[in-house]
Amino acid sequence: MSGSLGGFLAGLAVALLPLLAAGFWLGRRTARPQSLGDLGTPVEHATFQTLHTASLAAPPLRAGLTGETAGKSARKLRSLLGTDALCLTDRDDVLVWDGVGGHHRAEVMARLAGPLETGRGEAFPLSCDIPDCSVRWAVVAPLTVDDRVHGALVACAPRESAVLARAAGEVARWVSVQLELADLDQSRTRLIEAEIKALRAQISPHFIFNSLAVIASFVRTDPERARELLLEFADFTRYSFRRHGDFTTLADELHAIDHYLALVRARFGDRLAVTLQVAPEVLPVALPFLCLQPLVENAVKHGLEGKADRCRIQITAQDAGAEALVVIEDDGAGMDPGLLRRILAREVSPSGGIGLSNVDERLRQVYGDDHGLVIETAVGAGMKITVRLPKYQPGVHSAGRLGRE
């Protein structure tokens, strides 16, 4: 849902840019002639200039409305409007004033109560005792996100202008779209963090208890083995509960899986056979944190469930051009496909809290709906889970490898 809304807002932003281009051209055509070079007609040149200026103003705004981001974007926004001065405010104060007439700050803020309350634009004359002050009129255009007014864009000019009023409104709407996209980005980050916290909460207490019990069983009979398992347990839990970064590398995730499997093998011995095949070139690929380990845990659970003989799990990571292809397959009890669909849709809770739906949702949030889990299963036929990880995805960067302390 967040992806489709983000796409709509991005489309709206693009749709507004031609309007900004027209306003830019009207305001600049006679006041500031430019060398057109090879850009074609004046309108084409103005469109290029508008798109270029807007592209420079957008990145700071995608971080939200703060004094820092307002300061980085204000000059570009003033260039779009061609005004003598422009200021951006939140609901309480002027965040930045770019251009002349900064002594009007207090007067502008005093006049913003109505527009900030109603969400409607307003134009008004400015009072000034300085003879050579070039700003005598202000146009206020509220900045709204989800129907809430977060601040205002105020353009100041020597005289009243209906064209400036309309242009300021269009620029304010474009800025509002950028702020709404920023809000979506922040919501996405908070959601991913919440999903990771939920996944950490699902780490089975039985697994922790059983791991410690197995370690304790070796303390007298094989102290060195107990020490090795204790280090495996410490490294696994330290990785699982680390506090920095939403993303990790495939190498680090597989390293954590190796710690987990060492503890499981200590408990089940020859009942568990794991085959691991990894292409070295995919080890640096970044992926969401705690993305593969729950899938391996799922394979162990369903592989050993209801079986007295050996469970075989195969983990492969292959280079597939622009993607890394990770497959986790077990020959265990499998699952009814209808039940699996309900679990992924969160209509029912999975036994054991393994978190297939958690991983599936996070993959879709990060990479898009076509990168969700692909699961092949049937009752008694085991389970095969395929994960497609793009090697390069904007915003997906690992926090760096964690070494043993």
Disulfide bonds with the S-S distance in Angstrom:
none
